[in-house]
Each structure stands twice: as C-alpha cells, then as structure tokens.
Amino acid sequence: MPDVDLMPRWKRLVDRNPGPAYLSIVLALEDSLRQRLLQDGDRLPPQRQIARMLGVDLTTVTRGFSEARRRGLIEATVGRGTFIKTGAGDAGWRDTQGAIIDLTMNIPPVPDSPSLENLIQSDMRALLRKSDSGALLSYRVTGGTVEERRLGAEWVKPLVGARKEDLVLIVPGAQAAIAAVVSTLTSPGDTILTDRFTYPGIRAVAAQFGLIIKGVEGDAEGMMPDAMDDVCRRYAPKLIYCTPTVQNPSTATMSVQRREAILAVARQHRLFLLEDDPYGLLLRDPLPALAQLDPSRVFYISSLSKVISPGLRLAYLVVPSMEAGYRMTSAIRALSLASSGLMTSLATRWIQNGSAGAILSAIQTELRERQAIALGILGGGHGMHPDGPHVWLKLPEWWESAEFVSHARKQGLGLVPGSVFAVEHEPPRRVRIALGSASSRESLEPSLRRVADLLVHRREHGFGAVV
C-alpha cells in the first residue's frame, strides 16, 4: 500500500479542481501514476479511509473508483482490496532499455537520402554566414516573423488551402499549440470531446487545466456524426478535438463526406474544433483539412515532428481570425514564450530551398514500404493505413493489452498498451506499434515477426504479468 502521505496531495488536487469530485479523484490517481508515486500492483487504501481523508462522501470515492476501473487504472479483488492495474502507469511500457527494438515512439524514420546529418551541418553553416548569430541565439518574436509565417502558410497550403500569413503562428511543437488553444477556449470544469481512444497529449492537457473529456464512438472513418451530436446534447462541451487523418491510435481517416458531416454537427452546436493533423502530409493524395472546409470554425495544427523530425520542435497553428490569432499569441507567450531561433530558421530554410519537401518525400516512401512489411507479416484486420506511421494491432481474446505489452517486453520488444489511449471506457484489446522508430526495414521485419509469434501464443491459465 502506498504511503498515506499520498492523500494530502490528492486532497489538494481535489480541492483545487472545480469539476465533479469523483472525476477529481480519477485525475489525482492519474497524476500519481504520471509522477511515479504509484506503481503497478500497489494496493490503494480502503475507500472509507480515502473518503475520510479527502473530506468527501463514500459514494463519491466509489464512483471515482468505478470510473478509474473503466479507464483501466485499477482492479479490485474481493477480500484483498483495490490495486493499480498492471500497465496502468507509464513506468511499465516506457521501460524499453532492454528492448531489441523500441516500437513505442511514433516518429518518422530517418531517411538515408537526403541525409539529415549533412543537411543540418551545411545549412547551419549557411545560416551562420548569412545571419547575425546573436539574432539566431536570442529570444524570438512570439508566433514567428512575417517571412516564417508566410513560408509556414505555403507548407500547409496543400491541406488548408491558401491562407494569409497573419493567420499562421509558429509554435514550439504541437503540444504547446494544443495547450494554447485548449486553455484559451475553455475554463476549468468544462467538457471537451475527443475520439473514444485518443492521443494521450490531449488527456494530459485536459488534466492540467481541470477539464472533463468525453469520448465519441467511432467507426472506420473516426467520429460518427450521430454519436457526436448525442454527446453534445448530453454534455454541452466547449470544444471538439480530433485527428481526421490517420487518427492516433486507430488510424481511422475521415472521408470528405464524413468531414462535412462532423462540421455540420459542430455548426449546429456552435462549437469550435481543434484539428490536430500531424500525418496529413504523409498521404499520397492529401485530403482537405477540416480547416479548409470551414476556415471560420477550426483551429488547425500541423507539426514537423511526424513528417520531418521531432528534433525541430516546430508546429504551425492556423487560426480562424485575426482576433483568434491575438488570443493564441498571448497564450503561446504565456506557455512557451517563443520558438527556438535556430530550429525555426533551419526549418524555414528547408521549406524555402526544397529540402523539407525532399525529406518528406523520402519519409513517405519509407513508411509505405514499412506498412507493406507490416501487412505481410501481421495480416489484415488491424488498424492500418498504407501511408501511416503506426499499426493499431488487434489482439486475440486470450490477451489483455497490458499483459501482451509486458510479455512482449520480456521478448525484447517495446509496444504501447491500448489503455494509454482510452478516454473513459474499458481499455481496448489492442496495442500500438510505431513503425518509424526502427532504424531500418531490416531491423523492423524480425521485430514484427516476433509480434506475430506472440499473437498466436496462448497464455496458460493463471498467467500474470509481473513488472
């Protein structure tokens, strides 16, 4: 059982959170998992003790624990108590030090040609010759210079259409852009909508700002309009977060018709959408972003992390209006001040001289090859997109997600359990495999064959993963 000193921390979080008390308990539990204050297998104090120490009703704690069970965080055994479920915390699946290959990080493969190392060396030298080194190393204007914004608008034009540079902001990474939009458009206690299984980064932002997330049921194209309309009527959300193209983790991709239907529901309920589009440029034939179909209603984010390199730490935030741009600029300044001058200048130069396009093309080709390898080894029936960077692997009925990941790690493979992506439902019997983190196709193939072997392995009765 964890030290009872954990309870004062929980009480501070519960007292500070303006949302429902039972959800505040779940958020406090998630916070303790993120901070490694709780580990897999830890037994929690009795519910009555927690209620007394938090100053809430027993029914509030019971309701909070029920929600935590639905999210795959805890499990209860009659006569023994309530325990942190294996795989609930980050510590287990992120521990990939002994892995033959780490398939957890959804990053683009490093292309052989053009060589990023050579480009970085040559273009950094060129920048230092051309520019004042003091300007490159100093603080930058929040949101980027006019030229940086203009080239950013050109970069995202295939997805959002022509935009004036005044509506494009340079942000140090997509996560900072997400935080800026969410914190500006919502208040603590508000509800936001996401897919039923969603990018963990939006969950982290929601927890940080005291927001409630409700998941929307989806199909092969992502969010279903009728389900979205129903959740909007029931919970009156303030914002919709979605990834219409190669959704993380499901790989669901909305058709143009589905995008129009989702926008129609948003208009009906007078809601803004936050469109997170890290993979849109990977497609052979890019689909129009929601922001192109309805520019007045969508805040759009395109990151270079998934299509060029995460080391650039650069994203483009396209806003619906000048007034929204002023508000986002203030939020970005408060959260992260400004982007790195060195990295922004390098990325801008690459867009200007065509290097970014060449890198993108090489990554597109490499990912298509890796997806073909994955399809050949793992077969169909999984969440896959021929241009995408990951696989949403469906597990047989004898495997739970966390146990499969734990067993795979013992075989030298790093995977991500489905519980990491679950919003408020039972964790899916799936795991995510990132194809880009392998150093080469030659190292990816044997790793995927190991995964395929594990899929057909039946656990013996009573198998339990020990982390």
N, C-alpha and C positions, 0 to 999 in steps of 0.2 A: 504494500500500500504506500502511495506517495506520502511525503511529509505533509502534516496538516497545515504547514505554513503556506501551502498552495492555496488554501481557502481565502486568506486575506487578499491575495492577488485576484482571485475570482470575484470577490465582493467589490473590489474597486472597479473592475470591468463591468460588472452587472449594474452597479450604482450609476456609472457614467453613461451607460448605453441607454438612449431614450426609447429603444424598441421594446417589444414584448419581453418580459423577464425570462420566459422559458427559452427563447432564442438567444438571449444574452448568455445563458448558461452554456449553450452549444458553442457560441463564439468564444467563451472563456476556455472551454475544453479544447477547441481548435487552436487557440493561442498557446495553450500549454504544450500541445503537440509540436507546434512550429518552433517553440523555444526549447524543445527537448526536455521540458520539465516532467513530461510523462513519456513513457516508453511502451512498446508493445508488451502486453502481458501484465502491466501494472494493474493492481486492484484499486478501485476507487472507494472512498469512504461510503458508508451507508447513506441512503437518500435522506433519512431523517436528520442525520448529522450535518449533511450538506445544507439542508433547508434551514436548520437552526443557525449555522454559521453565516449563511448568506442573508438571513432575515426574510425569507420568503416562505410561502406555503409548501407543504409536501407535494401537493398536486402540481405545483409549478416545476419542481425538480423532476417529478415523474414524467411530465410532459416533455421537459427538456431532454431527458434520457431516451424517451421514445424517438424523438427527432434525431438524436445522436446515433441511435441504432439504425434508423433508416439511412443515415449518411455513411454507415459502415465504420463508425468510430469506436463503438463499444459493443460488447456482447455480455449477456447475463447468463449465469448458471444457477439454477435453484439450489439453495443451500450453501453456495460458495460465494456469491456476490457478483459484482459488475467489474469487468476487466476491459482494458484497452485492447481492441482487436488487432491481431497480427496484420501488419501492413497499413494500419490507420495513420501512423505518423510518417514523416518524411525520412526518418533515420534509416528505416529498413531498405526501401527501394533505392534510395540515393547512395547507399553504401556499395559502390561499384569498384572499389580499389582492387579487388582480386579478380575482377571480370576479365575474361579473354577479350571481350569487346563490350563497350558501353553503348547500348541501343536506347538510352533514355533521353538523350539531348536532341531536340528537334532542330538541328542546324543544317545548313546546306553543305553538301560535300565540297571539299576544296578542289577546284579544277586543276588539272595538270597544265592546261593551256587555255587562256593565258595564265602565267604564273603570278599569283598574288604577291608572292615574296618579291619578285622582280619589279612588279608594278609599284609596290609600296616604296621600294628603295629609289627607283628612278623618279617617281612623281613627287616624293617628299623632297628630293634634292631640287627638283624643278620649282617646287613651291617656295622653298627657302631662298632660291636665287631670285625669284620673281617678286616675292612679297617681303614685307617687313616682318622679321621673326618675332619681334615684340608684339605685333598685332596678332600673329598666329597663336602666341602663348598667353595672351591676355584674355580677360573676360569678353564675351561676345554680346551683341545686342540680342535680347530675348526674341525668339521667333525667326532669327536669321536676317541677313541683309536682303536687299531687293533682288540682287542677282542670284543669290542662293535660293530664294523663294521662286524666282522665275524658272530656274532650271529644275527645281522640285516639281513645279506645275507641269513642265514638259515630261518629267519622268512618269508621273501618274496619269498623264493625259489619255493613254490607251484604256484606262479603267474608268475615270471620272469625267472624261471629256475636257474641253478647253476651260481653263479657269484662270482668272487674273491672279497675279502673284500676291495681291493683298489678301486673298482668301486661303493662302497656303502658309503654314507655320512650320519651321524647323524645330524638332523636339528631340531631346537626347533619349531616344528609344520609345518604342510603342507603349511600354508600361507607364512611363511618365505621361504620355498623351492620354492614355486611358484614365489615369488618376485625375488629370486636369479636367477632362470632360465630366467624369462622374461627380467629382467634388463640386463642380460649378452648377450642375443641373439638378442636384439632389440635396436633401438635408437628412441628418441622422434620423433613422426610423422609417425612411421611405423604402418603397419596394422597387426593385428593378427586375426585368425579365431577361432570362438567358435561355439557351437550349437546356434540355434536361441534363445532358452531360456537356460540360463547358470548360474552356480554358481556365486553369487554376488561377491565373493572374487576376481575372475579374473577381474571383472569390476573395482573393487577398485584399483587393481594393475595397470591396464591399465590407469586409470585416474591419478594415482600418477606419472607414468612415461611418460605421454603425448602420449599415443598410441591410435590408432583407432581400434575399434572392428567391425568386420563384422560377422553377423550370417549366418550359413549354414542351409538350410532347412533339416529336418529330417523326419523319419518315426518311426515305432515301434522299429527299431534297431538303432536309432540315426542318425548321419550324413549320408546323401546319397552321394555316391562317385561322381555321375554326377554333383550334385549341388556343391559339394566341388571343383571339377575341374573347374566349371564355375566361381566360386568366386575367385579361384586362378588366373585364366586368366585375370579377370577384375581388380583385386586389388593388385596383386603381394605381397601377405603377406609374413612376415618374420618368422611366427611361427603358429602352429596349437595347440590349447588347446582343450582337450576332456576328457570325462569320459566315457569309453566304457562300464562299468559295473554298472548298476543301476544308470543311469545318474541323476544328481540333477539339476532340479526337476522332469524331465519327467519319470524317472525310466527305460527309454529305455536301452536295453542291446544288444550289437552287437554280432552276431554270429561270428564264426571263419572266415567264408567266407566274411562277411562284414569287419572284421578287416583286412583281407588280401587285400581287395579292397581299403580300406582307405589308407593303407600303400603304395599301388601301385601308387595312386594319389600323395602322398607325395614324393615318389621317383621320379616321373615324373617331379615334380616342384622343386626338390632338397630342400625340406623343412624338418626341424626337427619338431617333435611332443612332446608336453608336456602332458604326460598321468597322469592325476590325478585319483588315484584309491583308494578312501577311503573305498569302500564297497566290493572290490573283495574277501576278505577272508570270507565274510559273506555267500557266496554261498555254497550250499551242495557240488557241484562239481565245483570248481573254473575253470574259463575259462583262457586260456593262455593270458597274457597281451600283448599289442602291443609290449612292450619291449622284450618279449620272441620271438615274431615272427620276429622282426627286431631290434636286440640289438644295431646296429650302428646308428640308426636314432631317438631313443626315449629316452627322459628324463622321468624317472618314479618316481612317488611319492606314497608312502603308509604310511598312518598315523595311529597311535594307537588311535586317538581320537574317531573314529567311531566304533572300534572293541574291545577296552579295556576300556579306559576312557579318556575324554578330559583333565583331570587334569594332565596327564603325560606330555602333551605338547611335544610330540616326533613324528618325522616322519623320514622315510628312503628315501633318494634320490639316485636312481640308475642312474649312468651316462653312456654314451656310450663309453667313452675312458678315459685314464689317463689324457690326455690333458684337456678334458672337466672337469674332476674331480678337476684339479688345478684351473681352472677358477671359478668353482662353490664354491670351498673352499674360494677363495678370496671374492666372492660376499657374502657368508654367514657371513664371518668375518666382512665385512663392514656393513651388515644389522642387524645382531643379535649376533655377536661375537661367541657364542658357546651355546650348550645346558646346562641345569642345571645338575650339577654333581649328585645331589640327585635323580632326576627323571630318568636320564639316567641309573644310577646304579640299581635303583629299577626295571625299565623295563627290563634291561639286565638280572637281576637275575630271573625275572619271566619267561623270554623266556628260560633261561638255566635250571630251575628246573621244568618246565612244567606248572607253574601256569598260564602263559599267554594263553596257549592252552586250559586249563580248563575254564578260563574266557570267551574266545572266543566261546567255545562250548556252554556254558550256555546262552550267548547272542544270538547266532544263534537260539537256541531252543525257547527262549523267543520271538524273533522277528517273527518267523514263526507262533507262537500262536497268536501274535497281528495282523499279516497280515490276518490270518484266521478270526479273530473277525471283522476286518475292512471290509473284503469281504462280510461276512454275514450280516453286518448292512448297508453298503453303496452300495452293489451290484457291478456288473461289469461295464465296460465302462469307468473306470477311469485309470489313470496311476498307475499301481501297479506291484510289483514284490514279489513273495512269500517269498523271503529271504531278502527283502529290509527293510530299516528303515522308509520309508515315503510313502505317497499317494499323487498323483497329481490329485486332485479332480476336475472333470469336472462339471461346473455349468450350470444350465438351462438358457435359453435365457433371462429370466427376471432378472437375477442377473449379475451385474458387479462385478469384482473381489474385488475392494477396498470397495464397498458398502457392499458386503457379509461379508468381514472381519470386517468391522465396526459394522455391525448388530450382528455378532457372538460375538464380544467383549462385547456388551451390555448384551448378554446372559451368559457371564462368560467364553467365550472360546477364546483362543489366537491362531490365524492362520496367515499364511503368504500369502499376495496377490501375484498374478501372475506377477504384474508389477515389483516386486523386481528382477525377473529373466530375464525380456525382454531386449534384446540387442538393437534392433533398429526398431522393428516392433510394431504394436498395441499390447498392453498388452493382454495376453490370458484371456479368461473367465474361469480361474482356480485358485485354491488356493492349497498351500502345507500343508499337515498335517503330523507332525512328531510324529511317534508312540512311540518312545523310551523315550520321556520326561515325559510321565505319570509315576507316582510312582508305579503303579501296573495295571494288567489287569482289576481289579475290578473298578479302577477309570477311565480307558480308555473307557470301554464299555459305560457307561452312557453319556460320553462326545461325543462319536461318534454318539450315538442316537440323541443327540441334533443337531449335524451337519446334520444328515439325515432329521430331522424335518424342519430345516431351508431350506434345498434344495427344499422341496415341497411348502414352503411358498411363495406365490406370492406377490410381492411388489404392493402396491396401486400406482396408477398414481401420479406422482409428488413426490414420496419418495425421500428423500435426506439425506444422512448420514452427521451428524454433529459431528466432532471430537473435 
